[in-house]
């Protein structure tokens, strides 16, 4: 549909891309996470500025990927801090979606990134909610030498 839309002379909007990213993110076992990234990058290359909802859709797609590993967590981290550098303020859903990706990252990588996100939330916003704390608490066991705020 995206191609047909463009062939008809219609320019996809942030809503178009966010909907597509969310849809491919719902593929069985997160099998289309690379397509979600490609759509996100296509959106940006066409000059459509991402918002917190588009980032949430991307992180949600990545969190559902069955193929978990360092590559996935590195991509998520890259986009999370890119959002910050572009002054796009995440909402709690965006942060929680990112934390879900990190929760599934290789154990030695996950906690440091999750703690950095949590620290950003408590210093700059958005306010952590019950899901935020649940994601963090379930990940403490994987934290090397844990000395964080929940200790």
Backbone torsions as a table, in degrees:
resi	resn	phi	psi	omega
1	UNK	NA	-34.2	-179.9
2	UNK	-60.5	-45.9	179.8
3	UNK	-62.6	-45.3	179.7
4	UNK	-61.7	-40.3	178.7
5	UNK	-60.4	-46.3	-179.4
6	UNK	-68.4	-38.3	177.3
7	UNK	-63.8	-28.2	178.2
8	UNK	-81.4	1.6	178.4
9	UNK	84.1	12.7	179.4
10	UNK	-95.0	137.1	-179.8
11	UNK	-95.1	122.6	177.1
12	UNK	-61.6	141.3	-179.9
13	UNK	-102.1	179.7	175.4
14	UNK	-59.7	-35.9	178.5
15	UNK	-65.6	-40.4	178.2
16	UNK	-59.5	-52.2	-177.2
17	UNK	-66.8	-41.7	179.5
18	UNK	-61.7	-41.9	177.4
19	UNK	-61.6	-42.4	178.6
20	UNK	-65.2	-44.5	-180.0
21	UNK	-61.9	-43.5	178.2
22	UNK	-63.6	-40.6	-179.0
23	UNK	-64.8	-47.2	179.9
24	UNK	-69.4	-25.7	176.2
25	UNK	-66.0	-19.9	179.2
26	UNK	-91.8	7.9	177.0
27	UNK	-62.0	150.9	-179.2
28	UNK	-51.6	129.4	177.2
29	UNK	56.8	26.0	178.4
30	UNK	62.9	27.5	-172.6
31	UNK	-65.5	-13.9	-176.6
32	UNK	-108.1	26.8	-177.7
33	UNK	-62.7	-33.1	178.2
34	UNK	-67.9	-36.9	176.4
35	UNK	-65.1	-37.9	177.1
36	UNK	-59.3	-44.0	178.1
37	UNK	-64.6	-43.9	179.6
38	UNK	-60.5	-42.1	178.1
39	UNK	-64.5	-40.8	178.8
40	UNK	-61.4	-45.4	180.0
41	UNK	-67.7	-36.7	176.6
42	UNK	-62.9	-43.3	178.5
43	UNK	-55.8	-49.6	-178.9
44	UNK	-65.9	-39.2	-179.2
45	UNK	-67.3	-22.9	177.4
46	UNK	-90.5	7.5	175.1
47	UNK	82.3	13.0	176.5
48	UNK	-88.8	117.1	-175.9
49	UNK	-78.5	127.9	178.7
50	UNK	-68.1	154.5	173.0
51	UNK	-126.9	179.7	-177.2
52	UNK	-59.9	-33.7	-179.1
53	UNK	-69.1	-39.4	177.3
54	UNK	-64.5	-41.6	177.3
55	UNK	-64.1	-39.3	177.5
56	UNK	-60.2	-43.8	179.1
57	UNK	-61.8	-41.7	179.0
58	UNK	-63.8	-49.1	-179.8
59	UNK	-63.9	-35.9	177.3
60	UNK	-62.9	-43.7	177.7
61	UNK	-61.1	-42.3	-179.7
62	UNK	-67.6	-34.8	-178.1
63	UNK	-70.1	-19.9	-179.1
64	UNK	-91.4	-5.2	-176.7
65	UNK	-66.5	130.0	177.9
66	UNK	-72.1	-35.0	179.7
67	UNK	-79.3	90.7	-179.4
68	UNK	-95.6	148.6	178.4
69	UNK	172.2	-175.0	-175.5
70	UNK	-62.4	-38.7	-179.4
71	UNK	-58.0	-44.7	-178.5
72	UNK	-64.3	-46.9	-179.2
73	UNK	-67.2	-34.6	178.1
74	UNK	-66.1	-40.5	177.9
75	UNK	-63.3	-46.5	-179.7
76	UNK	-60.7	-44.3	179.9
77	UNK	-62.5	-42.9	178.4
78	UNK	-56.1	-47.2	-178.1
79	UNK	-71.6	-34.7	179.7
80	UNK	-62.8	-45.9	-177.7
81	UNK	-79.8	-22.0	172.4
82	UNK	-65.4	-42.9	177.2
83	UNK	-57.2	-45.6	179.4
84	UNK	-62.7	-43.3	-178.5
85	UNK	-68.4	-22.5	178.6
86	UNK	-93.5	10.5	179.2
87	UNK	57.2	36.2	172.8
88	UNK	-94.6	116.4	-176.6
89	UNK	-80.5	119.0	178.7
90	UNK	-73.5	151.1	169.8
91	UNK	-98.4	178.2	-175.7
92	UNK	-63.3	-32.4	178.1
93	UNK	-64.8	-39.8	179.2
94	UNK	-62.4	-48.1	179.9
95	UNK	-62.9	-43.0	-179.8
96	UNK	-66.2	-36.5	176.7
97	UNK	-63.4	-41.7	176.7
98	UNK	-63.1	-43.8	179.3
99	UNK	-62.3	-34.6	177.2
100	UNK	-64.0	-37.7	176.4
101	UNK	-64.8	-46.8	-177.6
102	UNK	-65.2	-33.7	178.9
103	UNK	-59.7	-28.2	-177.7
104	UNK	-97.9	2.4	-179.9
105	UNK	-73.2	164.8	174.5
106	UNK	-53.0	139.4	-170.0
107	UNK	-54.4	-37.1	-176.4
108	UNK	-74.3	-15.4	-177.9
109	UNK	-97.7	-27.1	-164.7
110	UNK	-70.4	-49.2	-168.4
111	UNK	-62.9	-44.0	-178.2
112	UNK	-56.6	-42.0	-178.9
113	UNK	-71.4	-37.9	178.2
114	UNK	-66.3	-42.3	-179.8
115	UNK	-65.0	-37.4	177.9
116	UNK	-63.6	-42.0	177.1
117	UNK	-63.5	-46.2	179.1
118	UNK	-59.8	-44.4	179.3
119	UNK	-61.6	-38.7	176.1
120	UNK	-63.5	-42.6	-179.4
121	UNK	-61.9	-43.7	-176.4
122	UNK	-75.4	-22.1	180.0
123	UNK	-96.6	-33.0	-174.4
124	UNK	-118.6	-17.3	-173.7
125	UNK	97.1	162.2	4.0
126	UNK	-77.5	164.8	-179.9
127	UNK	-68.2	127.3	176.3
128	UNK	-58.5	148.4	176.2
129	UNK	-118.9	-172.6	-177.0
130	UNK	-59.6	-39.1	179.0
131	UNK	-64.4	-39.6	178.2
132	UNK	-56.3	-51.3	-178.3
133	UNK	-65.2	-36.7	178.4
134	UNK	-63.3	-45.7	178.3
135	UNK	-59.9	-42.5	179.9
136	UNK	-67.2	-44.6	-178.9
137	UNK	-63.7	-38.0	178.2
138	UNK	-68.4	-17.5	-177.1
139	UNK	-99.8	-9.7	-177.7
140	UNK	-56.6	-37.2	-179.2
141	UNK	-60.7	-21.1	179.7
142	UNK	-96.1	1.5	-176.9
143	UNK	-83.9	120.8	177.2
144	UNK	-71.1	131.1	177.5
145	UNK	50.4	51.1	-176.1
146	UNK	-60.8	124.9	175.4
147	UNK	-138.1	20.3	-173.4
148	UNK	-72.7	-168.1	-172.2
149	UNK	-69.2	-10.5	-178.5
150	UNK	-102.5	1.3	-176.1
151	UNK	-71.0	NA	NA
